[in-house]
């Protein structure tokens, strides 16, 4: 084991470990509190007795959540938006980033300037609403998928990553007769797994957490994503929708626990998927953001 030559080095190391431990606790405690609250008795939650461990373990809230078809329908809708939306995002972003990464493209500087401009200025909510309505997308699933098909920031990151691929590989493939689509499919994409994993994570998490667009563009509750239902429960106090037919006094006892249980149910999938993509995260972002 490496030993510091001075007490100052050991002091710094100890202080660093202590600081990171405190930060880790502060970051993880809110998640842990939500989990233990969802498993605790409603009276203990209302009395503020829950802190680090469940008090009076009670799974009644989860029974209410999973017994309601509204939650399951919203879950299926969210998986659809995440799966189809992320696929559209990756295809559109890749097809936009690759040509912009090639020095042979005439006027690519002007195109990039227009793309960067959209990151700072946009038409706003009302023009976006009118645009979606006039295109016939209002109150359809496509209203959540097509308007945000490309993120300007993600496009720039992917373009910069593509620029880091040696030009000689592309030129040698073209000498052998490959066209741009062949080069993209057979050479560029196999070398771009880190940035593709990062883009998948960014887009998937964005779709999973999205609720504002659904609130603006959707009226049919059968199309609502899970996060919009969660918003109704947390902000509009509509926990009674999950437990229709339950006596009012019983509902008041479990409503707080239902809120925490719904948060857990909505968060677990992303927490499960993220560790599998984490190894690509730092590598893809740093290369895509720094190399020019």
Number of C-alpha atoms within 10 A of each C-alpha: 3 4 8 11 8 8 10 10 12 13 12 11 13 11 12 12 12 12 11 11 12 12 12 11 11 11 11 11 14 10 13 16 17 20 20 22 27 28 24 25 24 25 17 15 22 12 8 9 15 20 14 12 15 19 18 14 15 17 15 17 27 19 13 22 20 15 13 14 11 17 22 14 16 21 20 15 18 24 16 16 21 23 16 15 23 23 17 18 23 20 12 15 22 22 15 17 22 21 17 24 19 15 12 9 10 11 10 15 12 10 12 15 10 12 16 15 12 13 11 7 8 10 8 8 11 9 11 15 16 12 14 20 14 10 9 12 19 19 19 16 19 16 21 25 21 14 13 15 18 19 17 20 14 23 25 21 23 28 25 21 28 28 19 15 15 10 12 9 12 18 13 12 16 14 9 8 11 15 12 15 12 13 18 19 10 13 15 21 16 11 14 16 13 23 26 20 18 24 25 19 20 15 23 22 15 14 24 22 17 19 19 13 16 21 14 15 20 20 13 10 14 11 17 24 30 25 23 20 22 22 17 13 22 18 10 10 14 16 25 17 13 21 21 12 9 12 10 11 8 10 19 15 16 23 22 22 30 29 24 23 26 25 20 18 17 19 15 10 11 14 10 9 11 13 11 11 14 14 13 17 20 14 14 21 18 13 18 23 17 11 12 11
